[in-house]
């Protein structure tokens, strides 16, 4: 066998290998987009960087191993996909917010990417045992890759358009207070407003937030760059106002929760 034949033989891979690698790339792309958005918007990621970097690097390393090596790499890919699914399952909640690109698109990537990586890795192991080796994706694998890329790409474009079109500004002239949501925090530890007044709430983050006061029946969702006028009921008292998407305990929020205090007098 001459050198050219040896190189051609080494270039052959089990069917479904490239699809498995694509699934892993999708998993790593989700936290990459979220971390990139946070950095571009100047958010403080010093405490989150250690959480986001491994889910980016490990799946992409797994994609290289799957593409370059054989059965053992596909077993590793299955483990990585399951770990990514367990660690990043919460990104699926972003699918409820198509007008928030950096919430919605990661939701499109993680769970489908993990399922694709797992199923395609198993199929690749079976294909290798049966001697189904290819130099490039073909047949069902090529069609599957095309469909995945087309669907994710189209939905990402729709989300980007909705995100841009939902950006808004409002007149704050008559507002009793202005509330800025930035870096996953309210801009003040407490707000004091008269009953029956209005407040202007602005979301300055690249992710969706809410302005929620359970006791007053207020639950306003704000996409990135969106501003809304919220009418405050005439019920005197002090209430917890929080973002329902980024608060784990609204009844007794901690410093890790995105919450503040609203006093109505």
Secondary structure, DSSP 8 states (H G I E B T S, - for coil): --HHHHHHHHH-EETTHHHHHHHHHHHHHHHHHHHHHHHHTT---TTTHHHHHHHHHHHHHHHHHHHHS-HHHHHHHHHHHHHHHHHHGGGGGGGG-TT-HHHHHHHHHHHHHHHHHHHHHHHHHHHHHTT-EESS--HHHHHHHHHHHHHHHHHHHHHHHHHHHH------TT-SEEEEEETTEESSSEEEE-TT-EEEEEE-SSS-EEEEEGGGTEEEEE-TT-EEEEE--S--EEEEEE-TTS-S-GGG--TTS-EEEEEE-
